[in-house]
């Protein structure tokens, strides 16, 4: 349940960040893994790994896409509310437009 909330929040935050930047993208998928441990007699997430795969149109500035993915990580309300190490592992794929 917890990692699903993190994935949803990250995806929605990226949508907002990309919209504000007027950034065009095709798809974003996200897989989150979390490590839970008992700290000070409280069970909590201690590590979070966000695996984000962003598909962008051919010719897109890949460095700009990476910055936006990182901005979404820093702006995500759920991960900012956790006392855990959060790592982002982005993957950006440039896709050639297909004709219908």
C-alpha positions in Angstrom: 0.0 0.0 0.0 2.7 2.5 1.0 4.8 2.1 -2.2 1.7 2.5 -4.3 1.0 5.8 -2.7 4.6 6.9 -3.4 4.3 5.8 -7.0 1.0 7.6 -7.5 2.2 10.8 -5.9 5.4 10.8 -7.9 3.5 10.3 -11.2 1.0 13.1 -10.4 3.8 15.4 -9.3 5.7 14.8 -12.5 2.5 15.6 -14.5 2.3 18.9 -12.7 6.0 19.8 -13.0 6.0 18.8 -16.7 2.8 20.8 -17.4 4.2 23.9 -15.7 7.4 23.6 -17.8 5.3 23.0 -21.0 7.2 19.8 -21.5 6.0 17.3 -24.0 6.2 13.6 -23.2 4.6 10.4 -24.2 4.4 8.0 -21.2 5.7 7.6 -17.7 5.8 4.4 -15.8 6.9 4.0 -12.3 7.9 1.1 -10.1 8.7 1.7 -6.4 10.6 -0.5 -4.0 10.8 0.2 -0.3 12.7 -1.2 2.6 10.9 -1.3 6.0 12.8 -1.5 9.3 12.1 -1.0 12.9 13.6 2.3 14.1 13.2 3.6 17.7 10.4 1.0 18.2 8.5 2.2 15.2 8.2 0.3 11.9 8.8 2.6 9.0 10.2 2.9 5.5 14.0 3.5 5.7 14.8 3.3 2.0 12.7 4.1 -1.1 13.8 3.4 -4.7 11.8 5.0 -7.5 12.4 3.5 -10.9 10.9 5.9 -13.4 10.7 5.2 -17.2 9.9 8.3 -19.2 9.1 8.1 -23.0 9.6 11.3 -24.9 9.3 12.4 -28.5 12.3 12.1 -30.7 14.5 15.3 -30.5 13.5 16.0 -26.8 16.2 17.6 -24.6 17.1 14.5 -22.4 18.9 16.6 -19.8 15.8 18.8 -19.4 13.7 15.6 -19.0 16.1 14.4 -16.3 15.8 17.7 -14.4 12.0 17.4 -14.5 12.1 13.9 -13.2 14.4 15.0 -10.4 12.2 18.0 -9.6 9.2 15.7 -9.3 11.2 13.6 -6.7 12.0 16.7 -4.7 8.4 18.0 -4.9 6.6 14.7 -4.1 4.5 15.3 -0.9 4.5 11.6 0.1 8.3 11.1 -0.1 8.8 14.5 1.6 6.7 13.3 4.5 8.8 10.1 5.1 12.0 9.8 7.1 13.6 7.6 4.5 16.4 7.8 2.0 14.8 8.3 -1.4 16.7 7.4 -4.6 15.5 8.1 -8.1 16.6 5.7 -10.9 15.4 7.4 -14.1 15.3 5.9 -17.6 14.5 8.1 -20.5 13.6 6.7 -23.9 13.3 8.8 -27.0 10.6 7.4 -29.4 10.2 8.1 -33.1 6.6 9.2 -33.9 4.7 6.4 -35.7 2.3 7.2 -38.5 -1.3 5.9 -38.2 
